[in-house]
Structures are given as C-alpha cells and as structure tokens.
C-alpha cells in the first residue's frame, strides 16, 4: 500500500507532489486527476504511479490528499465514502471546507486534517497552516503529517476557527507579491533596465526582505525605517505609497478575500 494518495493534481497538487518527490518519497505516492491529459503530463514530469479512479486510489493509500477545488468536494466525497475506512486519514486543502462538513459526508469516525498550503511549495518554500480534527491521532500519524507538510516548506498548527484568516495572508498572497514584483520590474524597465535584470533585482529584493523579517525578528516597520534616510530617495517613495493607498489597498484586498472564504464556508 502507498502512503500518500492524491485526488487532484492541479497547480497546488503538483506543487505538493513535487515537494514530496524531492524529499525522496516517490515510491510512497500515487495520484489521479479528472483529466487524462493531466495524468499523463504529471506521470511524464514526475514518474510517479497513477490510478484510473478515485475509489481505486483510496484503497491503495493511507493518507488521502484532496487536492481539488471546493466545488468538487461533494461529488468526490460521495464517490469515495464507500471505500474510506477508519484506517485512512483525509487531508483537505480547500478554502472554506470545514472538518465537520467532510465528516458529515464521510463518517464522524474518519480522521481529518484541514490545511491551507500555498504554491511556493513547488520549490520547497511553501507555507502551510494545519488543523487536526479532534480524533485521537497516534504519535506516528502526527509525525508523518508534520513530515508531509515539512517536505515542501514550513508548517504551523492552528485552531480550525482561524483557517479562514490564513487564506488571504498566505494561501492567496503569492498572487499579490507577484503583482508587486511585476510592477517593480515595469518601473525598472521604464528607467532603462532590461526586463530580465529588472525581474531579478525585484524578486531578489523581495526574497531578501522577507528573510530579514523571519531571521532577525525585527518589526517590519523598524526594518523599513532603517532603509529610509532623512531627506533621501526611499522616504520619498514611501510617502507616495502612503499617499496612493498602498497599505490600505492590501488590507482591503485581503479583507475581501477573507469575506469570500467565509461565504464559501
């Protein structure tokens, strides 16, 4: 029997699969997808075993990863409920889908892990918030789940009631960061840099700044102040960002994302 079975291999599923394989777990993984073309592509890229049905996959793995969009949960859970047993652990990564709603369709006795990873898992830099159902997980099971999420990034365990708040701050936020990098690069091109050089400078600056926050523990505001010399170029740029609502636009966008996630619940 395989250890991990992935139902769905879209962008997020592929990112997690790739992280697992980099961690040396290729022989422990089986997957399936609604698209035969996608199955063939993943097989060619990662050389891992595939299954031709969701029910077959469930009978061949212990940890079942539901890497599908929220709108497909009801039909997929209905399909697999006959073959899910108390020996399985279901890992859900869909926004808005609660542990209780999955149990209601499968069984109250099934152990559920609800998580919100993000796409930087593709390069081993994912951020995953994880909640466990109130069932009694063995130490071995908990350790395996921690290893699973750690294989493609960083994991933080949180209370499930906070999961909706995770969606805008880490689940969806790579999109905002990519937009910022693109805008920074456009400004660099406008100033005369090549497109390739502009993207390198912008992306590395974002990467380095993020690592400064994580590794120094210094408040982001203090780090920002350290770059802003009195009467200098940076403080002029910061003043324009404040004037044009940079901060508030990010907060408002994330709040809209949060409200959408609550409605999905």
Secondary structure as the mmCIF struct_conf table of DSSP 4:
data_model
#
loop_
_struct_conf.conf_type_id
_struct_conf.id
_struct_conf.beg_label_comp_id
_struct_conf.beg_label_asym_id
_struct_conf.beg_label_seq_id
_struct_conf.end_label_comp_id
_struct_conf.end_label_asym_id
_struct_conf.end_label_seq_id
STRN STRN1 UNK A 2 UNK A 7
BEND BEND1 UNK A 10 UNK A 10
HELX_RH_AL_P HELX_RH_AL_P1 UNK A 11 UNK A 22
TURN_TY1_P TURN_TY1_P1 UNK A 23 UNK A 24
HELX_RH_3T_P HELX_RH_3T_P1 UNK A 26 UNK A 28
STRN STRN2 UNK A 29 UNK A 32
BEND BEND2 UNK A 34 UNK A 34
HELX_RH_AL_P HELX_RH_AL_P2 UNK A 36 UNK A 46
STRN STRN3 UNK A 49 UNK A 50
BEND BEND3 UNK A 52 UNK A 53
HELX_RH_AL_P HELX_RH_AL_P3 UNK A 54 UNK A 58
TURN_TY1_P TURN_TY1_P2 UNK A 59 UNK A 60
STRN STRN4 UNK A 61 UNK A 66
BEND BEND4 UNK A 68 UNK A 68
HELX_RH_3T_P HELX_RH_3T_P2 UNK A 70 UNK A 72
HELX_RH_AL_P HELX_RH_AL_P4 UNK A 73 UNK A 80
TURN_TY1_P TURN_TY1_P3 UNK A 81 UNK A 83
TURN_TY1_P TURN_TY1_P4 UNK A 86 UNK A 87
STRN STRN5 UNK A 89 UNK A 92
TURN_TY1_P TURN_TY1_P5 UNK A 95 UNK A 96
HELX_RH_AL_P HELX_RH_AL_P5 UNK A 99 UNK A 105
BEND BEND5 UNK A 106 UNK A 106
TURN_TY1_P TURN_TY1_P6 UNK A 108 UNK A 109
BEND BEND6 UNK A 110 UNK A 110
STRN STRN6 UNK A 111 UNK A 116
HELX_RH_3T_P HELX_RH_3T_P3 UNK A 119 UNK A 123
TURN_TY1_P TURN_TY1_P7 UNK A 124 UNK A 124
STRN STRN7 UNK A 126 UNK A 132
BEND BEND7 UNK A 134 UNK A 135
HELX_RH_AL_P HELX_RH_AL_P6 UNK A 139 UNK A 150
TURN_TY1_P TURN_TY1_P8 UNK A 151 UNK A 152
STRN STRN8 UNK A 153 UNK A 157
HELX_RH_3T_P HELX_RH_3T_P4 UNK A 160 UNK A 162
HELX_RH_AL_P HELX_RH_AL_P7 UNK A 163 UNK A 166
HELX_RH_PI_P HELX_RH_PI_P1 UNK A 167 UNK A 171
TURN_TY1_P TURN_TY1_P9 UNK A 172 UNK A 172
HELX_RH_AL_P HELX_RH_AL_P8 UNK A 173 UNK A 190
TURN_TY1_P TURN_TY1_P10 UNK A 191 UNK A 192
HELX_RH_AL_P HELX_RH_AL_P9 UNK A 195 UNK A 216
HELX_RH_AL_P HELX_RH_AL_P10 UNK A 220 UNK A 227
TURN_TY1_P TURN_TY1_P11 UNK A 230 UNK A 231
BEND BEND8 UNK A 232 UNK A 232
HELX_RH_AL_P HELX_RH_AL_P11 UNK A 233 UNK A 243
TURN_TY1_P TURN_TY1_P12 UNK A 244 UNK A 245
HELX_RH_AL_P HELX_RH_AL_P12 UNK A 246 UNK A 264
#
